[in-house]
Amino acid sequence: MNAADLEGELEKLHPASFSWALGCCGWIREDAEDVLQTSYLKILEGRARFEGRAAFKTFLFGVIRRTASEHRRRRFLSGRILPGLHPDRTAPDPDPEESAARSEQTAKLRAALRGLARRQSQVLQLVFGHELTVEEAAAVLGVSTGTARVHYDRGKKRLLRILGGVS
């Protein structure tokens, strides 16, 4: 895939990629923006190469997940080595437009997803939020298909229990 094709695919998948980056970064917008930019650079500079073994979206989401993991690791280590460099942050207050657009059900679902085990939440976000198959979600997360299926099944059951009577 040449550079123009890569740029076109990245542009086409940008909204979904940003959403996935947000999920990987604990809904902290600033971190998600940094992770997404770093992921794009890795791909465009050839440090992460698409070899066509999976769909481009699957490849991209895997790069984003690994980059988010590296980002968390660096933040953790820099906080231990240089305490106070990165004070504990919470997600910034949403702007009024985002608040108006976000429905009550979306907020409940997001809270419920946070109540799941991390892998369960990731698999469900990929399958339902990004329309990947369980097999593609497994590839993104770097786990076997069987493991992803277990997380998918347990996550759906737990989510149903958490949400209870939500219509």
LINWOTA-V14398 format. One record per pair of residues at least 4 apart in sequence whose C-alpha atoms are under 8 Angstrom apart, sorted by the first residue. I is the first residue (numbers start at 1). GAP is how many residues later the second one is. Records with the same first field share a line. If there is no record, write none. Layout:
I=GAP ; GAP
This chain:
1=4 ; 5 ; 49
2=4
3=4 ; 41
4=4
5=4
6=4 ; 38
7=4 ; 37
8=4
9=4 ; 47
10=4 ; 30
13=4 ; 44
14=4
15=4
16=4 ; 114
17=4 ; 19 ; 43 ; 44 ; 47
18=4 ; 14 ; 15 ; 18
19=4
20=4 ; 41 ; 44 ; 105 ; 106
21=4 ; 11 ; 12 ; 14 ; 15 ; 43 ; 44 ; 47
22=4 ; 5 ; 6 ; 7 ; 9 ; 10
23=4 ; 99
24=8 ; 41 ; 44
25=4 ; 6 ; 7 ; 43
27=5 ; 64
28=4 ; 62 ; 63 ; 64
29=4 ; 62 ; 63
30=4
31=4
32=4 ; 36
33=4
34=4
35=4 ; 29 ; 32 ; 33 ; 36
36=4 ; 28
37=4
38=4 ; 29
39=4 ; 24 ; 25 ; 28
40=4
41=4
42=4 ; 5 ; 6
43=4 ; 5 ; 6 ; 7
48=15
50=6 ; 9
52=4
54=4 ; 5 ; 82
55=4
56=4
57=4
58=4 ; 74 ; 78 ; 79 ; 81 ; 82
59=4 ; 80 ; 81
60=4
61=4 ; 79
62=4 ; 77 ; 78 ; 79 ; 80
63=4 ; 77
64=4
65=4 ; 75 ; 76
66=4
67=4
68=4
69=4
70=4
71=4
72=4
73=4
74=4
75=4 ; 11
76=4
77=4
78=4 ; 5 ; 7 ; 8
79=4 ; 5 ; 6 ; 7
94=4 ; 5
95=4
96=4
97=4
98=4
102=4 ; 5
103=4
104=4
105=4
106=4
107=4
108=4 ; 55
109=4 ; 54
110=4
111=4
112=4 ; 47 ; 50 ; 51
113=8 ; 46
114=4 ; 7
115=47
116=4 ; 5 ; 39 ; 42 ; 43
117=4 ; 38
118=4
119=4 ; 32
120=4 ; 31 ; 32 ; 34 ; 35
121=4 ; 34
122=4
123=4 ; 11 ; 14 ; 15 ; 25 ; 28 ; 29
124=4 ; 5 ; 28 ; 31 ; 32
125=4 ; 5
126=4 ; 5 ; 6 ; 7 ; 11
127=4 ; 5 ; 6 ; 7 ; 10
128=4
132=4 ; 5
133=4
134=4 ; 11 ; 14 ; 15 ; 18
135=4 ; 10 ; 13
136=4
137=4 ; 11
138=4 ; 5 ; 6 ; 7 ; 9 ; 10
139=4 ; 5 ; 6
143=4 ; 5
144=4
145=4
146=4
147=4
148=4
149=4
150=4
151=4
152=4
153=4
154=4
155=4
156=4
157=4
158=4
159=4
160=4
